[in-house]
Amino acid sequence: MTPRKTRQQHEKQGTFNATRNNRGQLERGIPPMPADLAESAAAFWKPLTAMLDRAGLLTEIDGTACRLLCETLVVRREALDSIAALGVLVDGYRGSKVKNPAIAVYLNTTSVALALLKQLGLTPRSREGMSVAPAPEVDAELERILGFSLKTGAAG
C-alpha cells in the first residue's frame, strides 16, 4: 500500500482539495506547561516544545504527550544515575550480587520515551509521510538534556 501524499505534495502537483485534504488539520501552537509539572520535568519542557514548534509538529492538544515524555525522561535519567552510582551489579538479599533493578527501569523508560518521541514526530522514520516542514538540524541542547542522540539513539 502506498503512503498517503502530504499536503505539500498535493499542492505541488495541483491536486490539493481543501475539503478532502484538509481533514484533521490542527493549528500549530505550544501547549501551556502544566502548573503542577515537577521542576525536574519542567527542565525538559521548554527545549522539547521549542524543537517541536520549530519543526511544525506541535499543536496545543499535544500537552499530555509532552508531559508524559518529560516525566519519563526524568525517571530514565534517575535510573541511569543510579546505575552509574551503584554499578550494574548490586548486593542481593543474601549477599550475592544481582542485577541492579534500575537497569529494568532504565530500559523500560527508554522504550516508553522512544515510543513517545515517535508519536511526536521526533524520529526520522516517524516524520516520513508527515505533512511538516523539513526537520531542522537537531538541537544539540535538547540532545544534551535528553541524554541521547535523536538521530542515532546513542547515549551522550
C-alpha positions as MATLAB code, in Angstrom:
seq = 'MTPRKTRQQHEKQGTFNATRNNRGQLERGIPPMPADLAESAAAFWKPLTAMLDRAGLLTEIDGTACRLLCETLVVRREALDSIAALGVLVDGYRGSKVKNPAIAVYLNTTSVALALLKQLGLTPRSREGMSVAPAPEVDAELERILGFSLKTGAAG';
ca = [
       0.000    0.000    0.000;
       1.445    3.368   -0.973;
       1.645    6.030    1.725;
      -0.736    8.980    1.576;
       0.509   12.115   -0.091;
       1.282   15.055    2.147;
      -0.475   18.384    1.749;
       2.709   19.823    0.235;
       2.818   17.012   -2.349;
      -0.820   17.644   -3.302;
      -0.230   21.395   -3.587;
       2.910   20.880   -5.703;
       1.086   18.503   -8.070;
      -2.014   20.701   -8.229;
      -4.248   18.004   -6.722;
      -4.955   19.714   -3.403;
      -8.639   19.741   -2.458;
      -9.389   21.685    0.742;
     -12.416   19.540    1.530;
     -10.633   16.232    1.072;
      -7.015   17.000    2.013;
      -7.560   19.279    4.994;
      -9.205   16.817    7.385;
      -7.759   16.635   10.850;
      -5.512   19.645   10.333;
      -4.923   21.319   13.673;
      -3.481   24.756   14.157;
       0.074   24.895   15.382;
       0.669   26.137   18.891;
       2.686   25.483   22.003;
       0.624   23.994   24.832;
       0.987   25.723   28.185;
       3.351   23.998   30.602;
       1.277   22.294   33.337;
       1.457   24.251   36.591;
       1.970   21.059   38.603;
       4.806   19.718   36.434;
       7.768   18.810   38.644;
      10.788   21.089   38.313;
      12.938   18.218   37.036;
      10.419   17.504   34.248;
       9.958   21.215   33.544;
      13.640   21.361   32.547;
      12.752   19.201   29.524;
       9.573   21.117   28.619;
      10.965   24.292   27.032;
      13.597   22.719   24.759;
      11.214   19.914   23.760;
       8.281   22.165   22.886;
      10.570   24.698   21.176;
      12.031   21.997   18.933;
       8.601   20.555   18.121;
       7.281   24.026   17.316;
      10.241   24.840   15.038;
       9.609   21.591   13.164;
       5.914   22.424   12.782;
       4.914   19.324   14.740;
       3.216   20.832   17.766;
      -0.386   21.774   18.495;
      -1.963   22.865   21.752;
      -3.554   19.428   22.269;
      -0.120   17.765   22.431;
       0.413   18.881   26.037;
      -0.332   15.491   27.590;
       2.111   13.657   25.314;
       4.782   16.285   26.023;
       4.170   15.967   29.757;
       4.439   12.169   29.628;
       7.692   12.405   27.685;
       9.191   14.942   30.114;
       8.236   12.856   33.157;
       9.507    9.664   31.516;
      12.842   11.300   30.733;
      13.226   12.321   34.393;
      12.716    8.733   35.606;
      15.087    7.494   32.877;
      17.775    9.955   33.993;
      17.317    8.925   37.664;
      17.691    5.257   36.743;
      20.841    5.996   34.733;
      22.270    7.990   37.672;
      21.550    5.045   39.987;
      23.309    2.639   37.642;
      26.295    4.991   37.422;
      26.461    5.325   41.210;
      25.841    1.708   42.223;
      27.037   -0.210   39.179;
      25.401   -2.904   37.107;
      25.569   -5.446   39.943;
      24.399   -4.714   43.482;
      24.267   -6.738   46.693;
      21.252   -9.008   46.752;
      19.067  -10.326   49.557;
      21.514  -12.998   50.681;
      24.700  -11.117   49.976;
      25.163  -12.368   46.427;
      25.463   -9.988   43.511;
      22.314   -9.367   41.459;
      21.460   -7.133   38.518;
      20.736   -3.568   39.591;
      16.912   -3.126   39.448;
      17.487    0.349   37.983;
      18.534   -1.357   34.737;
      14.970   -2.593   34.183;
      13.628    0.893   34.931;
      16.161    2.426   32.529;
      15.311    0.010   29.715;
      11.570    0.405   30.247;
      11.649    4.202   30.329;
      13.919    4.295   27.270;
      11.365    2.186   25.408;
       8.498    4.417   26.544;
      10.463    7.582   25.686;
      11.234    6.308   22.183;
       7.568    5.460   21.630;
       6.576    8.985   22.723;
       9.303   10.522   20.538;
       7.845    8.606   17.585;
       4.313    9.768   18.411;
       5.513   13.362   18.498;
       7.369   13.006   15.182;
      10.838   13.323   16.691;
      12.452   10.399   14.900;
      13.400   10.411   11.214;
      11.149    7.452   10.413;
       8.136    8.884   12.241;
       8.349   12.034   10.098;
       8.088   10.064    6.834;
       4.839   10.943    5.131;
       4.009   13.636    7.672;
       2.793   16.971    6.452;
       5.555   19.003    8.060;
       8.328   21.314    7.047;
      11.752   19.716    6.633;
      13.148   18.767   10.022;
      15.501   21.380   11.473;
      19.017   20.480   12.495;
      18.783   18.511   15.702;
      19.151   20.879   18.621;
      22.345   19.994   20.494;
      20.948   21.442   23.709;
      17.889   19.167   23.525;
      20.083   16.124   22.904;
      22.213   17.107   25.917;
      19.104   17.349   28.076;
      17.600   14.113   26.721;
      20.875   12.277   27.273;
      20.871   10.550   23.892;
      21.093   11.355   20.197;
      17.771   11.693   18.406;
      19.483   10.696   15.157;
      21.288    7.569   16.328;
      19.793    6.768   19.740;
      23.296    6.584   21.201;
      23.799    7.749   24.779;
      25.571   11.044   25.006;
];
